[in-house]
């Protein structure tokens, strides 16, 4: 593994958490999901852990729970204990404002694609080096 690859993965992962918070806050503003501002203020990057080579990572972000209900367009006007079939007489006055799910899914797919490419290239280099007789001779310690 090269230091360049490690640094590239470290930068990408570090930027991911803060970028997600920026995207969410932009979407909250754009879609007008601001009443008291509590949801906007609650969005934050909680933690990031990685092994020394950034091959395994854990990312965590958080926001107020009711933000999910805003994203799905549900809330206090939906009857508790309903069977899921709200019937012909029910009219949901809430509009779905997808501040979270659409952008988050796309971003997770992007980081997955980045990791597949980065680790795939590293694996190919390792196999190539293992099959190269000159490099193999230099790697053997007697």
DSSP file (Angstrom, degrees, kcal/mol; ACC not computed):
  #  RESIDUE AA STRUCTURE BP1 BP2  ACC     N-H-->O    O-->H-N    N-H-->O    O-->H-N    TCO  KAPPA ALPHA  PHI   PSI    X-CA   Y-CA   Z-CA
    1    1 A X              0   0    0      0, 0.0     2,-0.2     0, 0.0   121,-0.0   0.000 360.0 360.0 360.0 137.3    0.0    0.0    0.0
    2    2 A X     >  -     0   0    0      1,-0.1     4,-1.9     0, 0.0     5,-0.2  -0.621 360.0-125.0 -92.4 154.2    1.3    3.4   -0.8
    3    3 A X  H  > S+     0   0    0     -2,-0.2     4,-2.7     1,-0.2     5,-0.2   0.825 112.0  60.9 -63.3 -30.2    1.1    6.4    1.5
    4    4 A X  H  > S+     0   0    0      2,-0.2     4,-2.4     1,-0.2    -1,-0.2   0.919 105.1  46.3 -63.4 -44.0   -0.7    8.2   -1.3
    5    5 A X  H  > S+     0   0    0      2,-0.2     4,-2.4     1,-0.2     5,-0.2   0.921 113.2  49.1 -64.8 -43.7   -3.6    5.7   -1.3
    6    6 A X  H  X S+     0   0    0     -4,-1.9     4,-2.6     1,-0.2    -2,-0.2   0.926 113.0  47.1 -60.9 -45.9   -3.8    5.8    2.5
    7    7 A X  H  X S+     0   0    0     -4,-2.7     4,-2.6     2,-0.2    -1,-0.2   0.884 110.2  53.5 -64.5 -39.0   -3.9    9.6    2.5
    8    8 A X  H  X S+     0   0    0     -4,-2.4     4,-2.2     2,-0.2    -1,-0.2   0.924 111.9  44.4 -62.5 -45.0   -6.5    9.7   -0.3
    9    9 A X  H  X S+     0   0    0     -4,-2.4     4,-2.6     2,-0.2     5,-0.3   0.910 112.3  52.7 -66.2 -41.6   -8.8    7.3    1.7
   10   10 A X  H  X S+     0   0    0     -4,-2.6     4,-2.4     1,-0.2    -2,-0.2   0.931 111.8  45.8 -59.9 -45.6   -8.2    9.3    4.9
   11   11 A X  H  X S+     0   0    0     -4,-2.6     4,-2.3     2,-0.2    -1,-0.2   0.915 112.9  49.9 -63.3 -43.6   -9.1   12.6    3.2
   12   12 A X  H  X S+     0   0    0     -4,-2.2     4,-1.5    -5,-0.2    -2,-0.2   0.932 114.3  43.7 -61.8 -47.5  -12.2   11.1    1.5
   13   13 A X  H  X S+     0   0    0     -4,-2.6     4,-1.1     1,-0.2    -1,-0.2   0.901 113.0  51.4 -67.3 -41.6  -13.6    9.6    4.7
   14   14 A X  H  X S+     0   0    0     -4,-2.4     4,-0.9    -5,-0.3    -1,-0.2   0.904 112.3  46.7 -61.8 -41.6  -12.8   12.6    6.8
   15   15 A X  H  X S+     0   0    0     -4,-2.3     4,-2.6    -5,-0.2    -1,-0.2   0.785  99.7  71.0 -71.2 -27.4  -14.6   14.9    4.4
   16   16 A X  H  X S+     0   0    0     -4,-1.5     4,-2.4     1,-0.2    -1,-0.2   0.936  97.3  46.9 -57.8 -51.9  -17.6   12.5    4.1
   17   17 A X  H  X S+     0   0    0     -4,-1.1     4,-1.6     1,-0.2    -1,-0.2   0.938 116.8  41.7 -58.5 -50.4  -19.0   13.3    7.6
   18   18 A X  H  X S+     0   0    0     -4,-0.9     4,-2.0     1,-0.2    -1,-0.2   0.869 113.4  54.1 -68.9 -34.0  -18.7   17.0    7.4
   19   19 A X  H  X S+     0   0    0     -4,-2.6     4,-2.8     2,-0.2    -1,-0.2   0.895 104.7  54.5 -65.5 -39.5  -20.0   17.1    3.8
   20   20 A X  H  X S+     0   0    0     -4,-2.4     4,-2.8    -5,-0.2     5,-0.2   0.926 108.0  49.2 -60.2 -43.9  -23.1   15.1    4.8
   21   21 A X  H  X S+     0   0    0     -4,-1.6     4,-2.4     2,-0.2    -1,-0.2   0.918 111.7  49.0 -61.9 -43.4  -24.0   17.7    7.5
   22   22 A X  H  X S+     0   0    0     -4,-2.0     4,-2.3     2,-0.2    -2,-0.2   0.927 112.1  48.4 -61.6 -45.2  -23.5   20.5    5.0
   23   23 A X  H  X S+     0   0    0     -4,-2.8     4,-2.5     2,-0.2    -2,-0.2   0.931 111.8  49.4 -61.8 -46.1  -25.7   18.8    2.4
   24   24 A X  H  X S+     0   0    0     -4,-2.8     4,-2.7     1,-0.2    -1,-0.2   0.920 111.5  48.5 -60.4 -44.0  -28.5   18.1    5.0
   25   25 A X  H  X S+     0   0    0     -4,-2.4     4,-2.1     1,-0.2    -1,-0.2   0.889 110.9  50.8 -66.1 -37.9  -28.5   21.7    6.2
   26   26 A X  H  X S+     0   0    0     -4,-2.3     4,-3.0     2,-0.2    -1,-0.2   0.923 112.3  47.2 -61.9 -44.0  -28.6   22.9    2.6
   27   27 A X  H  X S+     0   0    0     -4,-2.5     4,-2.9     2,-0.2     6,-0.2   0.892 108.9  53.8 -66.0 -40.3  -31.6   20.6    1.9
   28   28 A X  H  X>S+     0   0    0     -4,-2.7     5,-2.5    -5,-0.2     4,-0.5   0.925 114.8  41.7 -59.8 -44.4  -33.4   21.7    5.1
   29   29 A X  H ><5S+     0   0    0     -4,-2.1     3,-0.8     3,-0.2    -2,-0.2   0.942 115.3  49.8 -65.8 -48.4  -33.0   25.3    4.0
   30   30 A X  H 3<5S+     0   0    0     -4,-3.0    -2,-0.2     1,-0.2    -1,-0.2   0.884 116.6  40.5 -59.7 -42.4  -33.9   24.6    0.4
   31   31 A X  H 3<5S-     0   0    0     -4,-2.9    -1,-0.2    -5,-0.2    -2,-0.2   0.464 109.5-119.4 -89.5  -1.7  -37.1   22.6    1.2
   32   32 A X  T <<5 +     0   0    0     -3,-0.8    -3,-0.2    -4,-0.5    -4,-0.1   0.880  58.0 152.8  68.7  37.7  -38.2   24.9    4.0
   33   33 A X      < +     0   0    0     -5,-2.5     2,-0.6    -6,-0.2     6,-0.2  -0.065  37.2 111.5 -89.1  33.8  -38.0   22.3    6.7
   34   34 A X        +     0   0    0     -6,-0.2     0, 0.0     1,-0.1     0, 0.0  -0.937  19.6 139.7-115.8 118.4  -37.3   25.0    9.3
   35   35 A X  S    S-     0   0    0     -2,-0.6    -1,-0.1     0, 0.0    -2,-0.0   0.658  93.2  -2.5-113.0 -66.0  -39.9   25.8   12.0
   36   36 A X  S    S-     0   0    0      0, 0.0    -2,-0.1     0, 0.0     0, 0.0   0.589  93.6-118.3-101.1 -14.7  -38.0   26.3   15.2
   37   37 A X  S  > S+     0   0    0     -4,-0.1     4,-2.4     3,-0.0     5,-0.2   0.414  80.5 120.9  89.7  -0.7  -34.5   25.5   13.7
   38   38 A X  H  > S+     0   0    0      2,-0.2     4,-1.6     1,-0.2    26,-0.2   0.903  73.7  47.8 -64.7 -42.0  -34.1   22.5   16.1
   39   39 A X  H  > S+     0   0    0      2,-0.2     4,-0.9     1,-0.2    25,-0.3   0.938 111.7  50.7 -64.4 -45.5  -33.6   20.0   13.3
   40   40 A X  H >4 S+     0   0    0      1,-0.2     3,-0.8     2,-0.2    -2,-0.2   0.927 113.6  44.5 -56.5 -47.6  -31.1   22.2   11.5
   41   41 A X  H 3< S+     0   0    0     -4,-2.4    -1,-0.2     1,-0.2    -2,-0.2   0.756 106.8  61.5 -70.6 -23.9  -29.1   22.7   14.6
   42   42 A X  H 3< S+     0   0    0     -4,-1.6     2,-0.3    -3,-0.2    -1,-0.2   0.667  77.0 102.7 -80.4 -15.6  -29.3   19.0   15.5
   43   43 A X    <<  +     0   0    0     -4,-0.9     2,-0.3    -3,-0.8    20,-0.2  -0.531  49.7 144.9 -71.4 125.7  -27.5   17.7   12.4
   44   44 A X  E     -A   62   0A   0     18,-2.1    18,-2.6    -2,-0.3     2,-0.7  -0.993  55.6-111.3-158.7 153.6  -23.9   16.8   13.3
   45   45 A X  E     -A   61   0A   0     -2,-0.3    16,-0.3    16,-0.2     3,-0.1  -0.810  34.0-173.3 -84.6 118.1  -21.1   14.4   12.5
   46   46 A X  E     -     0   0A   0     14,-2.0     2,-0.3    -2,-0.7    15,-0.2   0.949  51.5 -27.4 -84.3 -52.5  -20.8   12.4   15.6
   47   47 A X  E     -A   60   0A   0     13,-1.3    13,-2.2     2,-0.0     2,-0.3  -0.992  40.5-155.2-160.1 163.7  -17.7   10.2   15.1
   48   48 A X  E     +A   59   0A   0     -2,-0.3     2,-0.4    11,-0.2    11,-0.2  -0.963  15.1 179.5-143.8 127.2  -15.4    8.5   12.7
   49   49 A X  E     +A   58   0A   0      9,-2.5     9,-2.7    -2,-0.3     2,-0.3  -0.967   5.8 170.9-126.2 148.4  -13.2    5.5   13.4
   50   50 A X  E     -A   57   0A   0     -2,-0.4     7,-0.2     7,-0.2    -2,-0.0  -0.993  34.3-111.5-150.8 150.6  -10.9    3.7   11.0
   51   51 A X    >   -     0   0    0      5,-1.9     3,-1.6    -2,-0.3     5,-0.0  -0.291  53.5 -89.2 -71.9 173.5   -8.3    1.0   11.2
   52   52 A X  T 3  S+     0   0    0      1,-0.3    -1,-0.1     2,-0.1    -2,-0.0   0.706 128.2  42.5 -60.9 -21.9   -4.7    2.2   10.5
   53   53 A X  T 3  S-     0   0    0      3,-0.1    -1,-0.3   -44,-0.0   -44,-0.1   0.377 106.3-121.3-105.9   2.8   -5.1    1.6    6.7
   54   54 A X  S <  S+     0   0    0     -3,-1.6     3,-0.1     2,-0.2    -2,-0.1   0.880  77.5 123.7  55.9  40.1   -8.6    3.0    6.3
   55   55 A X  S    S+     0   0    0      1,-0.3     2,-0.4    64,-0.0    -1,-0.1   0.678  74.8  37.7 -96.4 -23.5   -9.8   -0.3    5.0
   56   56 A X  S    S+     0   0    0      2,-0.0    -5,-1.9    -5,-0.0     2,-0.3  -0.996  76.9 173.3-126.9 127.9  -12.5   -0.5    7.6
   57   57 A X  E     -A   50   0A   0     -2,-0.4     2,-0.4    -7,-0.2    -7,-0.2  -0.933  22.4-158.3-133.1 154.8  -14.4    2.6    8.7
   58   58 A X  E     -A   49   0A   0     -9,-2.7    -9,-2.5    -2,-0.3     2,-0.4  -0.991  15.7-175.1-130.5 125.1  -17.3    3.5   10.9
   59   59 A X  E     -A   48   0A   0     -2,-0.4     2,-0.4   -11,-0.2   -11,-0.2  -0.925   1.0-171.6-118.4 144.6  -19.0    6.8   10.4
   60   60 A X  E     +A   47   0A   0    -13,-2.2   -14,-2.0    -2,-0.4   -13,-1.3  -0.992   8.3 171.7-140.2 132.2  -21.8    8.3   12.5
   61   61 A X  E     -A   45   0A   0     -2,-0.4     2,-0.3   -16,-0.3   -16,-0.2  -0.898  13.3-162.1-126.8 160.4  -24.0   11.3   12.0
   62   62 A X  E     +A   44   0A   0    -18,-2.6   -18,-2.1    -2,-0.3     2,-0.3  -0.971  15.8 163.7-143.1 160.0  -27.0   12.3   14.0
   63   63 A X        -     0   0    0     -2,-0.3   -20,-0.1   -20,-0.2   -24,-0.1  -0.950  53.1 -65.6-161.9 164.8  -30.1   14.5   13.9
   64   64 A X    >   -     0   0    0     -2,-0.3     3,-1.9   -25,-0.3     4,-0.3  -0.297  47.4-123.7 -58.3 139.5  -33.3   14.9   15.8
   65   65 A X  T >> S+     0   0    0      1,-0.3     3,-2.0     2,-0.2     4,-0.6   0.823 105.9  67.0 -57.0 -36.9  -35.5   11.8   15.3
   66   66 A X  H 3> S+     0   0    0      1,-0.3     4,-1.8     2,-0.2    -1,-0.3   0.695  82.4  78.8 -63.7 -14.6  -38.5   13.7   14.0
   67   67 A X  H <> S+     0   0    0     -3,-1.9     4,-2.1     1,-0.2    -1,-0.3   0.825  88.0  56.7 -60.0 -31.0  -36.4   14.6   11.0
   68   68 A X  H <> S+     0   0    0     -3,-2.0     4,-1.9    -4,-0.3    -1,-0.2   0.898 105.1  50.9 -66.1 -40.1  -37.2   11.1    9.6
   69   69 A X  H  X>S+     0   0    0     -4,-0.6     5,-2.3     2,-0.2     4,-1.1   0.876 109.4  50.3 -65.8 -36.9  -40.9   11.8    9.9
   70   70 A X  H  <5S+     0   0    0     -4,-1.8    27,-1.9     2,-0.2     3,-0.5   0.921 109.0  52.5 -63.2 -43.7  -40.4   15.0    8.0
   71   71 A X  H  <5S+     0   0    0     -4,-2.1    -2,-0.2     1,-0.2    -1,-0.2   0.863 116.8  38.5 -60.6 -37.5  -38.5   13.1    5.3
   72   72 A X  H  <5S-     0   0    0     -4,-1.9    -1,-0.2    24,-0.1    -2,-0.2   0.509 109.5-119.7 -94.1  -5.2  -41.3   10.6    4.9
   73   73 A X  T  <5S+     0   0    0     -4,-1.1     2,-0.3    -3,-0.5    21,-0.2   0.848  72.2 118.9  72.7  33.6  -44.2   13.1    5.2
   74   74 A X      < +     0   0    0     -5,-2.3     2,-0.3    -6,-0.1    -1,-0.3  -0.741  25.4 117.2-121.0 172.6  -45.7   11.5    8.3
   75   75 A X  S >  S-     0   0    0     -2,-0.3     3,-2.0    -3,-0.1    19,-0.0  -0.973  71.3 -16.7 166.1-148.6  -46.4   12.8   11.8
   76   76 A X  T 3  S+     0   0    0     -2,-0.3     4,-0.1     1,-0.3    -2,-0.0   0.651 120.2  64.6 -67.4 -15.9  -48.9   13.7   14.4
   77   77 A X  T 3  S+     0   0    0      2,-0.1     2,-0.5     0, 0.0    -1,-0.3   0.565  82.9  90.8 -84.1  -5.6  -51.8   13.7   11.9
   78   78 A X  S <  S-     0   0    0     -3,-2.0    -4,-0.0     1,-0.1     4,-0.0  -0.797  89.3-113.9 -88.5 124.8  -51.3   10.0   11.2
   79   79 A X    >   -     0   0    0     -2,-0.5     3,-1.1     1,-0.1     2,-0.1  -0.289  28.7-116.3 -62.2 137.9  -53.5    7.9   13.6
   80   80 A X  T 3  S+     0   0    0      1,-0.2    -1,-0.1    -4,-0.1    -4,-0.0  -0.440  95.7  19.4 -70.0 145.9  -51.7    5.8   16.2
   81   81 A X  T 3  S+     0   0    0      1,-0.2    -1,-0.2    -2,-0.1    -2,-0.1   0.641  85.2 157.6  72.6  14.8  -52.2    2.1   15.9
   82   82 A X    <   -     0   0    0     -3,-1.1    -1,-0.2     1,-0.1     4,-0.1  -0.358  48.7-127.2 -72.0 156.6  -53.4    2.2   12.3
   83   83 A X        -     0   0    0      2,-0.3    -1,-0.1     1,-0.1     3,-0.1   0.494  50.6 -99.2 -81.7  -4.2  -53.0   -1.0   10.2
   84   84 A X  S    S+     0   0    0      1,-0.1     2,-0.9     3,-0.0    -2,-0.1   0.062 105.6  96.6 103.1 -23.3  -51.2    0.8    7.4
   85   85 A X        -     0   0    0      1,-0.1    -2,-0.3     3,-0.0    -1,-0.1  -0.849  52.3-177.0 -99.1  99.9  -54.4    1.1    5.3
   86   86 A X        -     0   0    0     -2,-0.9     4,-0.4     1,-0.2     3,-0.2   0.516  34.1-135.5 -81.7  -3.2  -55.5    4.6    6.2
   87   87 A X    >   -     0   0    0      1,-0.2     3,-0.7     2,-0.1    -1,-0.2   0.079  27.7 -65.0  79.6 173.2  -58.6    4.3    4.1
   88   88 A X  T 3  S+     0   0    0      1,-0.2    -1,-0.2    -3,-0.1    -2,-0.1   0.755 125.9  56.9 -72.5 -26.4  -60.4    6.5    1.7
   89   89 A X  T 3  S+     0   0    0     -3,-0.2     2,-0.4     2,-0.0    -1,-0.2   0.606  84.2  98.2 -84.3 -10.3  -61.4    9.2    4.2
   90   90 A X    <   -     0   0    0     -3,-0.7     2,-0.5    -4,-0.4    -4,-0.1  -0.641  48.5-175.4 -85.3 129.5  -57.8    9.9    5.3
   91   91 A X        -     0   0    0     -2,-0.4     2,-0.8    -5,-0.0     3,-0.1  -0.980  18.5-143.3-123.0 119.1  -56.0   12.9    3.8
   92   92 A X        -     0   0    0     -2,-0.5   -14,-0.0     1,-0.2   -18,-0.0  -0.715  12.7-171.5 -83.1 113.6  -52.4   13.4    4.7
   93   93 A X        +     0   0    0     -2,-0.8     2,-0.2     2,-0.1    -1,-0.2   0.662  59.5  93.7 -78.0 -16.0  -51.9   17.2    5.0
   94   94 A X        -     0   0    0    -21,-0.2     2,-0.4    -3,-0.1    -2,-0.1  -0.552  67.3-144.6 -81.7 142.4  -48.1   16.7    5.4
   95   95 A X        -     0   0    0     -2,-0.2     2,-0.4   -21,-0.1   -22,-0.3  -0.864  22.6-112.4-105.1 138.8  -45.9   16.8    2.3
   96   96 A X        -     0   0    0     -2,-0.4     2,-0.5   -24,-0.2   -25,-0.2  -0.555  30.9-172.7 -69.8 124.5  -42.9   14.7    2.0
   97   97 A X        -     0   0    0    -27,-1.9     2,-2.3    -2,-0.4     3,-0.3  -0.876  10.9-156.2-122.2  97.4  -39.7   16.8    2.2
   98   98 A X        +     0   0    0     -2,-0.5     5,-0.3     1,-0.2     4,-0.2  -0.412  39.7 142.7 -79.6  69.3  -36.8   14.5    1.4
   99   99 A X  S    S+     0   0    0     -2,-2.3    -1,-0.2   -32,-0.2   -72,-0.2   0.724  77.2  24.7 -77.6 -23.3  -34.0   16.5    3.1
  100  100 A X  S  > S+     0   0    0     -3,-0.3     4,-2.2   -33,-0.2     5,-0.2   0.871 112.7  50.1-109.6 -59.3  -32.3   13.3    4.3
  101  101 A X  H  > S+     0   0    0      1,-0.2     4,-2.5     2,-0.2     5,-0.3   0.848 105.8  50.3 -65.4 -43.4  -32.8   10.1    2.4
  102  102 A X  H  > S+     0   0    0      1,-0.2     4,-1.7    -4,-0.2    -1,-0.2   0.953 118.0  37.5 -63.4 -51.1  -32.2   11.0   -1.2
  103  103 A X  H  > S+     0   0    0     -5,-0.3     4,-2.2     2,-0.2    -1,-0.2   0.863 116.1  53.8 -69.3 -36.5  -28.8   12.7   -0.7
  104  104 A X  H  X S+     0   0    0     -4,-2.2     4,-2.6     2,-0.2     5,-0.2   0.937 108.2  48.5 -66.3 -46.0  -27.7   10.2    2.0
  105  105 A X  H  X S+     0   0    0     -4,-2.5     4,-2.2     1,-0.2    -1,-0.2   0.926 112.6  48.6 -59.6 -45.4  -28.3    7.2   -0.2
  106  106 A X  H  X S+     0   0    0     -4,-1.7     4,-1.9    -5,-0.3    -1,-0.2   0.892 112.2  49.1 -62.7 -39.6  -26.4    8.8   -3.1
  107  107 A X  H  X S+     0   0    0     -4,-2.2     4,-2.3     2,-0.2    -1,-0.2   0.882 109.3  51.1 -69.3 -38.8  -23.5    9.7   -0.8
  108  108 A X  H  X S+     0   0    0     -4,-2.6     4,-2.1     1,-0.2    -1,-0.2   0.898 109.9  50.7 -64.6 -39.4  -23.3    6.2    0.7
  109  109 A X  H  X S+     0   0    0     -4,-2.2     4,-2.3    -5,-0.2    -2,-0.2   0.886 109.3  52.2 -64.1 -37.5  -23.2    4.8   -2.9
  110  110 A X  H  X S+     0   0    0     -4,-1.9     4,-2.5     2,-0.2    -2,-0.2   0.922 110.6  45.6 -64.2 -44.9  -20.4    7.2   -3.7
  111  111 A X  H  X S+     0   0    0     -4,-2.3     4,-2.4     2,-0.2    -1,-0.2   0.869 112.3  52.4 -69.0 -33.7  -18.2    6.2   -0.8
  112  112 A X  H  X S+     0   0    0     -4,-2.1     4,-2.4    -5,-0.2    -1,-0.2   0.923 111.1  46.8 -64.5 -43.8  -18.9    2.6   -1.5
  113  113 A X  H  X S+     0   0    0     -4,-2.3     4,-2.2     2,-0.2    -2,-0.2   0.908 111.3  51.6 -64.2 -43.4  -17.8    3.1   -5.1
  114  114 A X  H  X S+     0   0    0     -4,-2.5     4,-2.8     1,-0.2    -2,-0.2   0.926 112.1  46.2 -59.4 -46.2  -14.7    5.0   -4.0
  115  115 A X  H  X S+     0   0    0     -4,-2.4     4,-2.7     2,-0.2     5,-0.4   0.896 109.5  53.5 -66.7 -40.3  -13.7    2.2   -1.6
  116  116 A X  H  X S+     0   0    0     -4,-2.4     4,-1.6     1,-0.2    -1,-0.2   0.920 114.5  42.5 -59.5 -43.1  -14.3   -0.5   -4.2
  117  117 A X  H  X S+     0   0    0     -4,-2.2     4,-2.3     2,-0.2    -2,-0.2   0.946 116.8  45.9 -68.3 -49.4  -12.0    1.3   -6.6
  118  118 A X  H  X S+     0   0    0     -4,-2.8     4,-1.8     1,-0.2    -2,-0.2   0.934 118.7  39.8 -62.9 -49.6   -9.3    2.2   -4.1
  119  119 A X  H  X S+     0   0    0     -4,-2.7     4,-2.3     1,-0.2    -1,-0.2   0.842 113.3  56.4 -71.1 -32.5   -9.1   -1.2   -2.4
  120  120 A X  H  X S+     0   0    0     -4,-1.6     4,-2.3    -5,-0.4    -2,-0.2   0.915 108.0  47.4 -63.1 -43.6   -9.4   -3.0   -5.7
  121  121 A X  H  X S+     0   0    0     -4,-2.3     4,-2.2     1,-0.2    -2,-0.2   0.900 111.7  50.9 -64.4 -40.4   -6.4   -1.1   -7.2
  122  122 A X  H  X S+     0   0    0     -4,-1.8     4,-2.1    -5,-0.2    -2,-0.2   0.908 110.1  49.4 -64.4 -41.1   -4.4   -1.9   -4.0
  123  123 A X  H  X S+     0   0    0     -4,-2.3     4,-2.4     2,-0.2     5,-0.2   0.916 109.4  51.8 -63.2 -44.1   -5.3   -5.6   -4.3
  124  124 A X  H  X S+     0   0    0     -4,-2.3     4,-2.6     1,-0.2    -1,-0.2   0.897 109.7  50.1 -60.6 -40.8   -4.3   -5.7   -8.0
  125  125 A X  H  X S+     0   0    0     -4,-2.2     4,-2.6     2,-0.2    -1,-0.2   0.907 109.8  50.8 -63.9 -41.2   -0.9   -4.1   -7.1
  126  126 A X  H  X S+     0   0    0     -4,-2.1     4,-2.0     2,-0.2    -2,-0.2   0.918 112.9  44.9 -63.8 -43.4   -0.3   -6.6   -4.3
  127  127 A X  H  X S+     0   0    0     -4,-2.4     4,-1.8     2,-0.2    -2,-0.2   0.918 113.1  51.1 -66.1 -43.6   -1.0   -9.6   -6.6
  128  128 A X  H  X S+     0   0    0     -4,-2.6     4,-0.8     1,-0.2    -2,-0.2   0.912 111.5  47.6 -60.4 -43.6    1.1   -8.1   -9.4
  129  129 A X  H >< S+     0   0    0     -4,-2.6     3,-0.5     1,-0.2    -1,-0.2   0.876 109.6  53.6 -65.3 -37.2    4.0   -7.6   -7.0
  130  130 A X  H 3< S+     0   0    0     -4,-2.0    -1,-0.2     1,-0.2    -2,-0.2   0.829 111.4  45.7 -67.1 -30.7    3.6  -11.2   -5.7
  131  131 A X  H 3< S+     0   0    0     -4,-1.8     2,-0.7    -5,-0.1    -1,-0.2   0.550  90.6  95.1 -89.4  -8.0    3.8  -12.5   -9.3
  132  132 A X    <X  -     0   0    0     -4,-0.8     4,-2.4    -3,-0.5     5,-0.2  -0.760  64.7-154.7 -86.7 113.8    6.8  -10.4  -10.2
  133  133 A X  H  > S+     0   0    0     -2,-0.7     4,-2.3     1,-0.2     5,-0.2   0.839  90.8  54.0 -61.5 -34.7    9.9  -12.5   -9.7
  134  134 A X  H  > S+     0   0    0      2,-0.2     4,-1.7     1,-0.2    -1,-0.2   0.939 112.3  42.8 -64.9 -45.8   12.2   -9.5   -9.2
  135  135 A X  H  > S+     0   0    0      1,-0.2     4,-1.7     2,-0.2    -2,-0.2   0.889 112.3  55.0 -66.8 -38.6   10.1   -8.0   -6.5
  136  136 A X  H  X S+     0   0    0     -4,-2.4     4,-1.2     1,-0.2    -2,-0.2   0.918 106.4  50.9 -60.4 -44.3    9.6  -11.5   -4.9
  137  137 A X  H  < S+     0   0    0     -4,-2.3     3,-0.3     1,-0.2    -1,-0.2   0.892 111.6  47.7 -61.4 -40.2   13.4  -12.0   -4.6
  138  138 A X  H  < S+     0   0    0     -4,-1.7    -1,-0.2     1,-0.2    -2,-0.2   0.790 109.4  54.1 -70.6 -27.2   13.8   -8.6   -2.9
  139  139 A X  H  < S+     0   0    0     -4,-1.7     2,-0.4    -3,-0.1    -1,-0.2   0.723  88.0  92.2 -80.6 -21.4   11.0   -9.3   -0.5
  140  140 A X     <  -     0   0    0     -4,-1.2     2,-0.5    -3,-0.3    -4,-0.0  -0.612  62.5-159.4 -78.9 125.9   12.5  -12.6    0.7
  141  141 A X              0   0    0     -2,-0.4    -2,-0.1     1,-0.1    -3,-0.0  -0.919 360.0 360.0-107.5 126.2   14.6  -12.2    3.8
  142  142 A X              0   0    0     -2,-0.5    -1,-0.1     0, 0.0    -2,-0.0   0.411 360.0 360.0 -99.3 360.0   17.2  -14.9    4.5
